Amino acid sequence: MIIITSTIQTPPEYFAPAIEQARKHVAASRLEEGCLSHQYFVDPEHEHTIVFLERWRDQAAIDHHFGEPTSRELVENFQAWCPGSLELEFHHVESSHQLSV
């Protein structure tokens, strides 16, 4: 499994369109083959900041994902609205265990 975390901080005037773009992107991504989960959150500690949390089956699913029109549109818009503020991290997980409390 591969986990992707990403953060984008927008100027105030682009925050509402960025949230709408995030909503559309996440909804489309959840339908893709190999997507285990895909979420976005508004960072409560940093104004106008959106955090994405994605879990993918494998690299092939991620490669397909980044070729999808909604992914390209999201990246293009975020680059135009917030140059230099999109951070992506890829975390490769060999195994995972859930803890019930």
Number of C-alpha atoms within 10 A of each C-alpha: 17 19 20 17 18 16 19 23 24 22 14 11 10 15 18 13 14 24 18 10 18 22 15 14 21 19 13 16 22 15 12 15 14 19 19 17 15 20 17 18 14 16 15 9 7 9 13 19 20 21 18 18 16 20 21 21 15 15 13 11 15 21 10 13 20 14 10 15 12 19 20 14 13 17 15 13 16 22 14 10 18 16 13 11 14 16 11 12 11 12 11 14 10 7 6 7 5 5 5 4 3
